[in-house]
Amino acid sequence: MADHGHASDIPQMDYPEHERTYVGFVHFAEVGTVACLAIVAALAVGGTKHAWGTAIIGTLLTLVGTGIGIAAPSIGWRATLVPFVLMLLALLLY
């Protein structure tokens, strides 16, 4: 029969590192989701209102907000929420 015992040279699981990786993944997913929504809103402004200048500015603001949101976990997805709201306002007001 096969031996189902574990080898003694395999290290134990590093649970704090697993938790840190999970928190980082969730943080990245939150920021990325709001950034995608903001870019879609910018494309909607450009495509439906023909305001491509505003859409480009919104996309650039989204890229800056995404960088800030990823670099600063305390701010997180709120940094990309600003261009998203601005693009929604542009979509409504143009």
C-alpha positions in Angstrom: 0.0 0.0 0.0 1.0 3.6 -0.5 2.5 5.5 2.4 0.3 8.5 3.2 2.6 10.0 5.7 4.0 13.4 5.1 7.7 14.0 4.6 9.5 15.6 7.5 11.3 18.1 5.3 8.0 19.9 4.3 7.7 23.1 6.2 4.5 24.0 8.1 2.0 26.3 6.6 2.7 30.0 7.1 -0.8 31.2 8.0 0.0 34.9 8.6 1.5 35.0 5.1 -1.6 33.4 3.7 -3.8 36.0 5.4 -1.6 38.8 4.2 -1.8 37.5 0.6 -5.6 37.2 0.9 -6.0 40.7 2.2 -3.8 42.0 -0.7 -5.8 40.1 -3.2 -9.1 41.5 -1.9 -7.7 45.0 -1.9 -6.5 44.7 -5.5 -9.8 43.3 -6.6 -11.8 46.1 -5.0 -9.6 48.8 -6.5 -9.6 47.1 -9.9 -13.4 46.7 -9.9 -14.0 50.4 -9.3 -11.3 51.3 -11.8 -13.0 49.2 -14.5 -16.4 50.8 -13.7 -14.8 54.3 -14.0 -13.2 53.4 -17.4 -16.5 52.0 -18.7 -18.2 55.3 -17.5 -15.6 57.3 -19.4 -16.2 55.3 -22.5 -19.9 55.9 -22.2 -19.2 59.6 -21.9 -17.1 59.5 -25.1 -19.3 57.2 -27.0 -22.8 58.6 -26.2 -22.0 62.3 -25.6 -19.1 62.6 -28.1 -17.0 64.2 -25.4 -13.8 62.3 -26.0 -11.7 65.0 -24.3 -13.6 64.5 -21.1 -13.4 60.7 -21.5 -9.6 60.9 -21.8 -9.3 63.1 -18.8 -11.5 60.7 -16.9 -9.4 57.7 -18.0 -6.2 59.5 -16.9 -7.7 60.4 -13.5 -8.8 56.8 -13.2 -5.2 55.6 -13.8 -3.8 58.0 -11.2 -6.5 57.0 -8.7 -5.8 53.4 -9.3 -2.1 53.9 -8.5 -2.9 55.8 -5.4 -5.5 53.3 -4.3 -3.2 50.3 -4.7 -0.3 52.1 -3.0 -2.3 53.3 -0.1 -4.5 50.5 1.4 -6.1 53.0 3.8 -7.6 54.9 0.8 -8.2 51.8 -1.3 -11.1 51.9 -3.7 -12.2 55.4 -2.7 -9.4 56.9 -4.8 -10.9 55.4 -8.0 -14.4 56.3 -6.9 -13.7 60.0 -7.5 -13.2 59.7 -11.3 -16.1 57.2 -11.5 -18.5 59.8 -9.9 -17.1 62.5 -12.1 -17.7 60.4 -15.2 -21.3 59.6 -14.1 -21.9 63.3 -13.6 -20.5 64.1 -17.0 -22.7 61.4 -18.5 -25.8 63.0 -16.9 -24.9 66.7 -17.5 -23.6 66.7 -21.1 
